[in-house]
């Protein structure tokens, strides 16, 4: 998913539920949990903060990555949610 694709999907939800709708991160399709969102960060900022130690890791070879960071567990999720999105 790209940043633009995420923005479009969040805008669609905002149009239905309003701009004050709370957003959570649901993880683990098998045992769904809802997490608060701690924040966002881009890979270049992570690299700058950690030095060059990540430069050789293949998972981080593409410089244009962004991450949504999960916060604290706020409750259980629902398996049905994954049936509503295309993966």
URGI-V219567 format. One record per residue. PSI is psi as a letter, one per 40 degrees, with the letter a starting at -180 (NA if undefined). OMEGA is omega in degrees with one decimal (999 if undefined). Layout:
psi->PSI omega->OMEGA
psi->PSI omega->OMEGA
//
This chain:
psi->h omega->176.8
psi->i omega->176.4
psi->d omega->-178.8
psi->d omega->178.0
psi->d omega->178.1
psi->d omega->178.6
psi->d omega->-179.8
psi->d omega->-179.0
psi->d omega->177.8
psi->d omega->177.2
psi->d omega->177.5
psi->d omega->177.6
psi->d omega->178.6
psi->d omega->179.0
psi->d omega->-178.7
psi->d omega->-171.4
psi->e omega->-179.7
psi->i omega->-176.4
psi->e omega->179.6
psi->e omega->178.2
psi->h omega->179.7
psi->i omega->-179.4
psi->h omega->177.7
psi->i omega->176.0
psi->h omega->176.4
psi->h omega->-176.1
psi->i omega->174.2
psi->g omega->-178.5
psi->d omega->-178.2
psi->d omega->179.5
psi->g omega->-171.1
psi->h omega->175.2
psi->i omega->174.2
psi->h omega->177.5
psi->i omega->169.0
psi->i omega->177.0
psi->h omega->-178.4
psi->d omega->-179.5
psi->a omega->178.6
psi->i omega->178.6
psi->i omega->176.4
psi->i omega->-175.6
psi->d omega->179.8
psi->d omega->177.3
psi->d omega->178.3
psi->d omega->178.8
psi->d omega->179.9
psi->d omega->-177.9
psi->d omega->-175.3
psi->e omega->-176.7
psi->a omega->-175.4
psi->e omega->-174.6
psi->d omega->-178.7
psi->e omega->-170.6
psi->d omega->-176.1
psi->e omega->-178.9
psi->h omega->-174.4
psi->d omega->179.5
psi->e omega->-176.2
psi->f omega->-176.6
psi->d omega->177.5
psi->h omega->-174.3
psi->e omega->-174.8
psi->g omega->176.8
psi->i omega->174.1
psi->i omega->-178.1
psi->h omega->169.4
psi->h omega->-174.3
psi->h omega->177.9
psi->i omega->178.7
psi->b omega->-176.7
psi->i omega->177.3
psi->h omega->179.6
psi->e omega->178.3
psi->a omega->178.0
psi->i omega->176.3
psi->a omega->177.5
psi->h omega->-178.6
psi->d omega->-177.8
psi->d omega->-178.6
psi->d omega->-177.7
psi->d omega->176.7
psi->e omega->-177.6
psi->e omega->179.9
psi->i omega->174.9
psi->h omega->-178.4
psi->NA omega->999
//
